[in-house]
């Protein structure tokens, strides 16, 4: 039995959930998200959502936990939202934003200008003596993670000096340099 799939999801106040034609729709104060599902039975009863599967086939067991996690992330996203923070470690690394355009200086001959999706709000924090931080906020967890991964992909943290774009709180595995 799926341990994750068995857990019921409680729907907080201010969030409405609709289930129809193998599509679940969650609406909240921050936005609206939809998710298609198949082969799983979803029941909404007085503020709790439960997921059930018809058999113990391997693909059904996997979908049971997957859809439960996706629905829980949707409900938390439309009620509270999701935030990812990226830290830029390196001399001369800078980040600035104007609206939905993010301007990154990460050691290349030119700056990288990235258009961020309208559902994601971007904020850059630059304090003297500290590394620049890029803060991404949205109601869609998948979209925030995808945008953060794209930004991190421009200059991954390297293991010798630790320079690059990393998530706040991420531990970079360091290597010793050449031994003399």
N, C-alpha and C positions, 0 to 999 in steps of 0.2 A: 504494500500500500504506500502511496506517495505521502510522505510526511508533510510536505509543503501543501500539496493539493487538498489535504483533509482539513486544513485550518480554515475556519470561516472568516469572511471579510466583513467588518462592520462599516457601514456607510455613515460618515459624520453628517451633522446638520449642515444644510446649505448645499448639499450635493444630491443631485437627482440621477438615478440610474434607470435606463430603459433597456429592455432585452426584447429584440424582435428579429426574426429571419436570420438567425446565426450572426447577429451583430449586436454588440453591447455598446451603449452610448452613455458616457459619464459627463454631466454638466455641473460646473461649479462657478464660484466667483471669479476664478482666473481664466477659465476657458472651457472648451468642449473637446473631448477626445472620443474616438471610435476605435473598436477592435473587432475584427471578424474572428470567429471561432468555428471549429468543426469537431464532430464526434464526441463532444463533452456536453453534459446537461448542466445548465446553470439555472439556479433557483434563487429568486429574490423574495425573502419573507421578512416582514417587519424590521427592516434596517440591517439585515445580514444577508450576505451572498454566500451560497454554498455551491461547490462544484462536485459533480459525480460523473463516474465513467461506467460504461456498460460492461467492460470485461477487463481482464488483467494482461492484455497484450502489451508488448514493450512500448510500441509507439503511443498507445493510449495512456500508459503510465507517465510517459514523458510529457505529453500534452496536458495532462491533469495538473502537474506542477507548474508548467510553463504558463498556461492561461490564468491560473490563480495568481502568479507573480505579476503578470502583465496587467491584470485587472486591479490588483492592489496598488501598483505603481500609478495607474491612471487615476484612481480615486484620490490617492495622496497628492498627485500632481495638480488636479483641479481644485483641491482644497487648500494646500499649503504651498505647492510649487517645489521646484528642484533647483539647486545651485551647485555649480562647479567652479573652483578657483584654480587658476594656473599661475605659477610663479616663474619669472624669467631670470635665470641665473647666468650672469656673464657681463663682462665689461662692455659698456656701450649698448646693451640690449634695452630697447625702449618699446613701449606700447602706448598708442593714443587712439581714441575713437571719436568720430564725429557722427552722431546718430547711429546708423547700423553699419558704418564702415570702420573696420579695425585696421590700423596702420602699425605694422610691426617692423622694427629694425633689429635684426638678429644676426648681424655679421656678414651679410651678403653685400654685393656692390650696390644693390637697390633695396628699397623698402618693399615689404609685401603688403598689399592692400587687399583685404578680404571683405566681401559683402556677407553680412550675417543675416540669417533668415529672420523675417519680421516677428516670428513667435518668440525669438530669443532676445532678451535685453542684455546688452553688453556694457560693462563699466570697467574703466581702467583706473587703478590706484597707483600713483607714483609719489613716494615720499623720499626725501633726501636721505641717503645713507641706507636705504632698504631696497630690496629687489622689487621691480614693477610687478603688479598683480593684475590679472585679467579675471573679471568676475562675470560668469554667464548665468542667467536666471531664466527659467521658463516653466510652463506647466507640463511639458512633454519631456520625460526622462530620456527617451531614446534620442531625441533631437539635440538635447543639451550634451549628451555624451558624444554624439557624432561630431558636433561642432568643436567640442573640446579636443577630441582625438585629431581632428584635422589641423587645429592650431598647434597642438603638440608635435604633429608630424613634420612641421616645417623645420624644427631644430630639436631633435630628440636629445635628452640628457646623455652625455657621454661619460664613461665610467672612470676616466682618469682625473679630470678636474671637476666634473659634475656640472659643466656648463650646458645650457640648453633650456628648453621649456618643460617644466614638470608640474604635476599636480601638487597643490599645497598639502603637505604632510606625507608625500611620497618619499620613500627611502630609496636612494640611488645606490646600487651595489658598486662599491669602489674597488678599483684594482691598483696594485702597486705599479709604479712606472718601471723604466729600465733600471736594472741594478748595475752599479758601476763596477 
